[in-house]
Amino acid sequence: MKLSTALTFSAGIFATSVTAFTPAATGYHKKNCPVVNKNEAPASSAAITSTALHQFGGAAMAPAGGLIDVTDEYAQRDVYAMEEWATQYGAQKAPGVELYSADGSDYQYITQQGVGAGQTALYIPSDIVLNSAAIQQEFGPSLQGAESVVVGIDQGTQARLPLFRLMIKILSEYEKGQDSPFFPWLNSLPRQYYNGVSMTDACFDCLPPYAGWLASSERQNYSNFVAAIRQGGYLPLSQEIINDGRVLKWAYNVALTRFHEVWQPERAKLIAPLADMINHGSEANCEITVDGTGSFTVSALYDIPAGSPLTITLGDPTNPTPIFAQYGFLPNDCATIFCKAMHLDPQIKELGYDFKDLLFQTESGEIAPKVWDIFLYQILQNNDQGAADEFYAACKTNDEGTKQQYHDQYFQYTLDALKQHVYGILQDVEQLTMKAQSYDLQTHPRVPVIVAHNTLVRDTFTMTAALLEQMG
């Protein structure tokens, strides 16, 4: 499908935007949109090298030297030039949808007039979408060689190869400086991140075990990617880029925090400029769909009133800690948090439970029933294997009657175990928060988000402790 066809398709939705964009009049080339299917790989994003995308990459918006200075963490983000660049290449917005920033550093899309349920808020053509499947084709054997090194370091990284491909593409485009067709987008991105990859060892020392495990796991994955980039000489990157840890970390963070994943017709991670500016909401008001060409459509899930931000869900709203570790922020509307019982991971896995099942309510401290299950199961395993086996079978078969009998019989033991856990976490969090607050913000700018996370844990567990005390 040609780009002009895509715009004609959208004309009924964005009549005003389409009229403002006439490829022939602006000198932009019409391109064939790649067809994505199981038998044909997407067209390479390297094909975007015509003058079309270069017209907004001029010297006026380029940092000195042509390369973006990722070390300047407080650099002004040139988001409006990026938006103009994307619009000239076919990206479209519904009337009233505008970029907004309260502080000049964090941007999001809001709507200045209502958007009806089902209405398209944003459309981004595949021509400016970074697609891990297309990148695989673009880099070919060189990327394949580097990926074999990644998997050789850790077999678990096989599932994360789409992220690796995005990172390599970002590095490749970064190195081209103003000559990259994606320069306007790259120059609009934040330089500073607050997630697990960006944290120092001192930051990890201030996190509770679950948050620390998630954050350190992400940083280990980053380290594996870097090791693969620096081994073998497979990739067409200069030694200067390969040796610059600051650039490598920035590229990883861009890929990690801005991708959208699809599973059909094949699993891939994609980044769509403009759509990557939409923030998280536990109750999202928008959804993203990707069509067969790889183009993005952001649609309203329900009527969105004027003055509202556009939001999507970036993670499980019942468990905010993974969002904290990956994206570096704490949702302010989360209703639950994980009970932090990392020491019971064997019991969690045996019973087939998930972290999302093992929650405390942030407003009341209320304990999810399956939290009681895992604590009781460990008690039974330590004292009566026969009873543990029977309780295990009851959990697996949803035999609530048998489960309740065991809970009634061993209630005081389970209650004591839960109290010990909750008070232990409270003591740890208090000490960890005090340690974080002793750091200099100039050298540890991620302290505020760490303290906010620990405060949420402290406040929730304090309420849970009060409920447990009322029980006996």
C-alpha positions as CSV (number, residue, x, y, z in Angstrom):
1,M,0.0,0.0,0.0
2,K,1.5,3.4,-1.0
3,L,1.9,6.2,1.6
4,S,-0.6,8.3,-0.4
5,T,-3.1,5.4,-0.1
6,A,-2.6,5.4,3.7
7,L,-3.3,9.1,3.8
8,T,-6.4,8.8,1.7
9,F,-7.6,6.0,4.0
10,S,-7.2,8.4,7.0
11,A,-8.7,11.4,5.3
12,G,-12.1,11.0,6.8
13,I,-10.6,11.1,10.3
14,F,-8.0,13.8,9.8
15,A,-9.3,15.9,6.9
16,T,-7.6,19.1,8.1
17,S,-4.2,17.3,8.6
18,V,-4.3,15.6,5.2
19,T,-5.0,18.8,3.4
20,A,-2.0,20.3,5.1
21,F,0.2,17.5,3.7
22,T,0.6,17.1,0.0
23,P,3.6,14.8,-0.8
24,A,3.9,16.1,-4.4
25,A,3.8,19.7,-3.3
26,T,6.4,19.4,-0.5
27,G,8.8,17.3,-2.6
28,Y,8.5,14.3,-0.4
29,H,8.7,11.0,-2.3
30,K,5.8,8.5,-2.1
31,K,7.1,5.2,-0.9
32,N,5.6,1.8,-1.0
33,C,4.6,0.6,2.5
34,P,6.1,-2.8,3.2
35,V,3.7,-5.7,3.6
36,V,4.5,-7.7,6.7
37,N,3.6,-11.4,6.6
38,K,5.1,-14.7,7.5
39,N,6.7,-15.3,4.2
40,E,8.1,-11.8,3.5
41,A,10.2,-9.8,5.9
42,P,9.3,-6.2,6.4
43,A,11.1,-3.7,4.2
44,S,14.3,-2.4,5.8
45,S,14.0,0.8,7.8
46,A,17.4,1.6,6.2
47,A,15.4,2.4,3.0
48,I,14.4,5.7,4.6
49,T,17.3,7.6,3.2
50,S,15.7,9.9,0.7
51,T,15.7,13.7,1.0
52,A,12.2,13.3,2.5
53,L,13.4,12.7,6.0
54,H,16.5,14.9,5.8
55,Q,14.6,18.1,5.3
56,F,14.1,18.5,9.0
57,G,17.6,17.4,9.9
58,G,19.3,20.6,9.1
59,A,22.1,22.4,10.9
60,A,19.7,24.8,12.6
61,M,18.6,22.0,15.0
62,A,21.9,20.1,15.2
63,P,24.2,20.2,18.2
64,A,27.8,21.3,17.6
65,G,29.7,18.6,15.9
66,G,26.6,17.0,14.4
67,L,26.3,14.3,17.1
68,I,23.8,14.5,19.9
69,D,25.5,15.1,23.2
70,V,23.9,12.4,25.4
71,T,26.0,13.4,28.4
72,D,24.1,16.7,28.7
73,E,21.3,15.2,30.7
74,Y,19.4,18.5,31.0
75,A,19.6,19.4,27.2
76,Q,16.4,20.9,25.8
77,R,14.5,18.3,23.9
78,D,13.6,19.4,20.4
79,V,10.2,17.7,20.4
80,Y,8.3,20.2,18.1
81,A,10.8,19.9,15.3
82,M,10.4,16.1,15.6
83,E,6.7,16.4,15.4
84,E,6.9,18.6,12.3
85,W,9.3,16.1,10.7
86,A,6.9,13.2,11.5
87,T,3.9,15.2,10.2
88,Q,5.6,16.0,6.9
89,Y,6.3,12.3,6.4
90,G,2.6,11.4,6.9
91,A,2.1,11.2,10.7
92,Q,-1.3,12.7,11.6
93,K,-3.1,13.9,14.8
94,A,-6.7,14.3,15.5
95,P,-7.8,17.9,15.9
96,G,-7.0,19.2,19.4
97,V,-4.3,16.5,20.2
98,E,-1.2,18.4,21.2
99,L,2.1,17.9,22.9
100,Y,2.3,19.3,26.4
101,S,4.9,19.7,29.1
102,A,4.6,21.1,32.6
103,D,8.3,21.3,33.1
104,G,9.9,21.5,29.7
105,S,11.5,18.1,30.0
106,D,8.8,15.5,30.3
107,Y,6.3,15.7,27.3
108,Q,3.0,13.9,26.7
109,Y,0.0,14.2,24.4
110,I,-3.2,15.7,25.7
111,T,-6.4,16.5,23.8
112,Q,-7.7,20.1,23.9
113,Q,-11.0,18.9,22.7
114,G,-12.9,15.7,23.3
115,V,-12.0,12.6,21.4
116,G,-14.9,10.1,20.9
117,A,-14.7,6.4,21.6
118,G,-13.2,4.6,18.7
119,Q,-11.8,7.8,17.1
120,T,-8.2,7.8,15.9
121,A,-6.0,10.1,17.9
122,L,-2.7,9.5,16.1
123,Y,-1.6,7.8,12.9
124,I,2.1,7.0,12.2
125,P,3.0,5.5,8.9
126,S,5.4,2.5,8.8
127,D,8.0,4.5,6.9
128,I,9.2,6.2,10.2
129,V,8.6,3.2,12.5
130,L,11.6,1.3,13.7
131,N,10.8,-2.4,13.5
132,S,13.0,-5.1,15.0
133,A,12.0,-7.5,12.2
134,A,13.0,-5.0,9.5
135,I,16.3,-4.2,11.3
136,Q,17.1,-7.9,11.3
137,Q,16.9,-7.9,7.5
138,E,18.7,-4.6,7.2
139,F,21.8,-5.7,9.1
140,G,21.8,-9.3,8.0
141,P,24.8,-11.5,8.8
142,S,26.6,-8.8,10.9
143,L,23.6,-8.7,13.3
144,Q,23.3,-12.4,13.3
145,G,26.9,-12.8,14.4
146,A,26.4,-10.4,17.3
147,E,23.2,-12.1,18.3
148,S,24.9,-15.4,18.5
149,V,27.4,-13.8,21.0
150,V,24.5,-12.5,23.1
151,V,22.8,-15.9,23.3
152,G,26.1,-17.5,24.0
153,I,26.6,-15.3,27.0
154,D,23.1,-16.1,28.4
155,Q,20.6,-18.4,26.8
156,G,17.8,-16.3,28.5
157,T,18.6,-13.4,26.2
158,Q,17.1,-15.2,23.2
159,A,13.7,-13.8,24.0
160,R,15.2,-10.3,24.1
161,L,16.8,-10.2,20.7
162,P,14.2,-7.8,19.3
163,L,15.3,-5.3,21.9
164,F,18.9,-5.9,20.9
165,R,18.0,-5.1,17.3
166,L,16.4,-1.8,18.3
167,M,19.4,-0.8,20.3
168,I,21.8,-1.5,17.3
169,K,19.6,0.5,15.0
170,I,19.5,3.4,17.4
171,L,23.3,3.3,17.7
172,S,23.7,3.1,13.9
173,E,21.5,6.1,13.3
174,Y,23.1,8.1,16.2
175,E,26.5,7.6,14.7
176,K,25.3,9.2,11.4
177,G,24.6,12.4,13.2
178,Q,22.7,14.9,11.1
179,D,22.9,12.6,8.1
180,S,20.5,10.1,9.8
181,P,17.0,10.3,8.5
182,F,15.9,9.8,12.1
183,F,18.0,12.7,13.5
184,P,14.9,14.8,14.4
185,W,13.5,12.0,16.5
186,L,16.8,11.1,18.2
187,N,17.3,14.8,19.0
188,S,13.9,14.9,20.7
189,L,14.6,12.1,23.1
190,P,15.5,12.5,26.8
191,R,19.1,12.1,27.8
192,Q,18.5,11.2,31.4
193,Y,16.7,8.1,32.7
194,Y,15.8,6.9,36.1
195,N,15.2,3.2,35.6
196,G,17.2,0.1,36.8
197,V,19.7,0.3,34.0
198,S,20.6,3.8,34.9
199,M,21.0,3.2,38.6
200,T,24.3,2.9,40.4
201,D,25.4,0.2,42.9
202,A,24.6,2.8,45.5
203,C,21.0,3.0,44.2
204,F,20.6,-0.7,44.4
205,D,21.7,-0.6,48.0
206,C,18.6,1.5,48.7
207,L,16.0,-0.8,47.1
208,P,14.0,-3.6,48.7
209,P,14.8,-7.1,47.4
210,Y,12.1,-7.4,44.8
211,A,12.8,-3.9,43.3
212,G,16.5,-4.5,43.5
213,W,16.2,-7.9,41.8
214,L,14.2,-6.4,38.9
215,A,16.4,-3.4,38.4
216,S,19.7,-5.4,38.6
217,S,18.3,-8.0,36.2
218,E,17.6,-5.3,33.6
219,R,21.1,-3.9,34.1
220,Q,22.6,-7.4,33.7
221,N,20.8,-7.7,30.4
222,Y,22.2,-4.4,29.3
223,S,25.7,-5.6,30.3
224,N,25.2,-8.8,28.1
225,F,24.2,-6.6,25.2
226,V,27.3,-4.4,25.6
227,A,29.6,-7.5,25.9
228,A,28.2,-8.8,22.6
229,I,28.6,-5.5,20.8
230,R,32.2,-5.3,21.9
231,Q,33.1,-8.9,20.9
232,G,33.7,-10.3,17.5
233,G,33.6,-7.0,15.5
234,Y,30.4,-8.1,13.8
235,L,28.5,-4.8,13.8
236,P,29.1,-1.8,11.4
237,L,29.7,0.5,14.3
238,S,32.8,2.6,14.9
239,Q,35.2,1.7,17.8
240,E,34.5,5.2,19.2
241,I,30.8,4.3,19.6
242,I,31.4,0.8,20.8
243,N,33.7,2.1,23.6
244,D,31.4,4.9,24.7
245,G,29.4,3.4,27.6
246,R,27.3,6.6,27.9
247,V,26.1,6.3,24.3
248,L,25.5,2.6,24.6
249,K,23.4,3.0,27.8
250,W,21.4,5.8,26.3
251,A,20.6,3.7,23.2
252,Y,19.6,0.8,25.4
253,N,17.3,3.0,27.5
254,V,15.7,4.5,24.4
255,A,14.9,1.1,23.1
256,L,13.8,-0.3,26.5
257,T,11.4,2.6,27.4
258,R,9.8,3.4,24.0
259,F,9.0,0.1,22.3
260,H,5.6,-1.4,21.5
261,E,5.5,-5.2,21.1
262,V,3.4,-7.1,18.6
263,W,3.0,-10.9,18.2
264,Q,1.5,-11.2,14.7
265,P,2.4,-12.0,12.1
266,E,5.7,-12.5,14.0
267,R,7.0,-11.3,17.3
268,A,8.6,-7.9,17.0
269,K,9.4,-4.7,18.9
270,L,8.6,-1.4,17.2
271,I,9.1,2.2,18.1
272,A,6.8,4.8,16.5
273,P,7.8,8.4,16.8
274,L,4.9,10.5,18.3
275,A,3.2,7.3,19.7
276,D,6.2,6.9,21.9
277,M,5.3,10.2,23.6
278,I,2.1,8.7,25.1
279,N,2.4,8.2,28.9
280,H,1.2,5.4,31.1
281,G,-2.2,5.1,32.8
282,S,-3.4,2.3,35.0
283,E,-6.8,2.7,33.3
284,A,-5.6,3.6,29.8
285,N,-7.9,5.6,27.6
286,C,-6.2,4.6,24.3
287,E,-5.0,1.5,22.5
288,I,-2.4,1.0,19.9
289,T,-2.9,-1.2,16.8
290,V,-0.4,-2.0,14.2
291,D,-1.6,-2.9,10.7
292,G,-0.1,-5.2,8.1
293,T,2.2,-2.5,6.8
294,G,3.6,-1.8,10.3
295,S,1.8,1.5,10.6
296,F,0.5,2.6,14.0
297,T,-3.0,3.8,14.9
298,V,-3.7,5.1,18.4
299,S,-7.5,5.0,19.1
300,A,-9.6,6.1,22.0
301,L,-11.0,3.3,24.0
302,Y,-13.8,5.5,25.3
303,D,-14.8,9.1,25.2
304,I,-11.9,11.2,26.3
305,P,-12.8,14.7,27.6
306,A,-11.0,17.8,26.7
307,G,-7.9,18.5,28.8
308,S,-7.1,14.8,29.3
309,P,-3.7,13.2,28.6
310,L,-3.7,10.3,26.2
311,T,-2.6,7.2,28.0
312,I,-1.7,3.6,27.3
313,T,-0.8,0.8,29.7
314,L,2.9,0.2,30.0
315,G,2.7,-2.7,32.4
316,D,0.6,-4.6,34.9
317,P,-1.3,-1.9,36.9
318,T,-1.6,-4.3,39.8
319,N,2.2,-4.5,40.3
320,P,4.0,-1.1,39.8
321,T,7.5,-2.3,40.7
322,P,8.3,-3.7,37.2
323,I,7.2,-0.4,35.7
324,F,9.5,1.4,38.2
325,A,12.5,-0.9,37.2
326,Q,11.9,-0.6,33.4
327,Y,10.7,3.0,32.9
328,G,12.0,4.7,36.0
329,F,8.8,6.2,37.4
330,L,6.2,5.1,39.9
331,P,2.5,5.2,38.8
332,N,0.5,7.5,41.0
333,D,-2.7,5.6,40.6
334,C,-1.7,2.0,41.5
335,A,-4.2,0.2,43.7
336,T,-2.0,-2.7,44.7
337,I,1.7,-3.8,45.2
338,F,3.4,-7.2,45.4
339,C,3.7,-8.6,48.9
340,K,7.5,-8.7,48.5
341,A,7.7,-12.4,49.6
342,M,10.8,-13.1,47.4
343,H,11.9,-15.7,49.9
344,L,8.9,-17.8,49.0
345,D,9.7,-18.0,45.3
346,P,9.8,-21.8,45.4
347,Q,6.4,-22.0,46.9
348,I,5.0,-19.4,44.5
349,K,6.3,-21.5,41.5
350,E,5.1,-24.8,42.9
351,L,1.6,-23.6,43.4
352,G,1.5,-22.0,40.0
353,Y,0.9,-18.5,41.4
354,D,2.2,-15.2,39.9
355,F,3.3,-12.0,41.5
356,K,0.1,-10.4,40.3
357,D,-1.8,-12.8,42.5
358,L,0.2,-11.9,45.7
359,L,-0.9,-8.4,46.4
360,F,-1.5,-5.9,49.2
361,Q,-4.1,-3.1,48.7
362,T,-2.4,0.3,48.7
363,E,-5.5,2.1,50.1
364,S,-6.2,-0.4,52.9
365,G,-3.4,-2.9,53.3
366,E,-5.8,-5.7,52.6
367,I,-4.1,-9.0,51.8
368,A,-4.9,-11.1,48.8
369,P,-6.0,-14.7,49.7
370,K,-3.1,-16.4,47.8
371,V,-0.6,-14.5,50.0
372,W,-2.0,-16.6,52.9
373,D,-1.6,-19.7,50.7
374,I,2.1,-19.4,50.1
375,F,2.9,-18.6,53.7
376,L,0.8,-21.6,54.9
377,Y,2.3,-23.9,52.3
378,Q,5.8,-23.1,53.5
379,I,4.8,-23.8,57.1
380,L,3.3,-27.1,56.1
381,Q,6.4,-28.1,54.1
382,N,8.6,-27.4,57.1
383,N,6.5,-29.4,59.6
384,D,4.2,-31.9,57.9
385,Q,4.9,-33.0,54.3
386,G,1.8,-35.1,54.1
387,A,-0.4,-32.1,55.0
388,A,1.7,-30.0,52.6
389,D,0.9,-32.4,49.8
390,E,-2.8,-32.4,50.6
391,F,-2.9,-28.5,50.7
392,Y,-0.9,-28.4,47.4
393,A,-3.6,-30.6,45.8
394,A,-6.4,-28.5,47.1
395,C,-4.7,-25.4,45.7
396,K,-4.3,-27.0,42.3
397,T,-7.8,-28.3,42.1
398,N,-9.5,-25.2,43.6
399,D,-10.8,-27.2,46.6
400,E,-11.6,-24.2,48.7
401,G,-13.1,-26.4,51.4
402,T,-9.9,-28.3,52.1
403,K,-7.9,-25.1,51.8
404,Q,-10.1,-23.4,54.4
405,Q,-9.7,-26.3,56.8
406,Y,-6.0,-25.9,56.7
407,H,-6.1,-22.2,57.0
408,D,-8.4,-22.4,60.1
409,Q,-6.2,-25.1,61.7
410,Y,-2.9,-23.2,61.2
411,F,-4.2,-19.7,61.2
412,Q,-2.0,-18.5,64.2
413,Y,1.1,-19.9,62.6
414,T,0.4,-18.2,59.3
415,L,-0.5,-15.0,61.0
416,D,2.8,-15.0,62.9
417,A,4.7,-15.7,59.7
418,L,3.0,-12.9,57.9
419,K,3.7,-10.5,60.7
420,Q,7.3,-11.4,60.8
421,H,7.6,-10.8,57.1
422,V,5.7,-7.5,57.1
423,Y,7.6,-6.0,60.0
424,G,10.9,-7.2,58.5
425,I,10.1,-5.4,55.3
426,L,9.1,-2.2,57.2
427,Q,12.3,-2.2,59.1
428,D,14.4,-2.8,55.9
429,V,12.5,-0.1,54.0
430,E,13.0,2.5,56.7
431,Q,16.8,1.8,56.8
432,L,17.0,1.8,52.9
433,T,15.1,5.1,52.7
434,M,17.3,6.8,55.3
435,K,20.4,5.6,53.3
436,A,19.0,7.0,50.0
437,Q,18.1,10.3,51.6
438,S,21.8,10.7,52.8
439,Y,23.0,10.8,49.2
440,D,23.8,14.0,47.3
441,L,21.1,14.6,44.6
442,Q,23.7,16.1,42.3
443,T,25.5,12.7,42.1
444,H,22.5,10.5,42.7
445,P,19.6,12.2,40.8
446,R,17.5,9.0,41.0
447,V,17.1,9.2,44.7
448,P,13.6,10.8,44.6
449,V,12.0,8.0,42.6
450,I,13.7,5.4,44.9
451,V,12.3,7.2,47.9
452,A,8.9,7.4,46.3
453,H,8.9,3.7,45.7
454,N,10.1,2.9,49.2
455,T,7.5,5.3,50.7
456,L,4.7,3.5,48.8
457,V,5.9,0.1,50.2
458,R,6.2,1.6,53.8
459,D,2.7,3.1,53.8
460,T,1.1,0.0,52.3
461,F,2.9,-2.4,54.7
462,T,2.1,-0.2,57.7
463,M,-1.6,-0.6,56.9
464,T,-1.2,-4.3,56.4
465,A,0.6,-4.6,59.8
466,A,-2.3,-2.8,61.5
467,L,-4.8,-5.3,59.9
468,L,-2.6,-8.2,61.1
469,E,-2.5,-6.9,64.6
470,Q,-6.3,-6.7,64.6
471,M,-6.5,-10.4,63.8
472,G,-4.6,-11.5,66.9
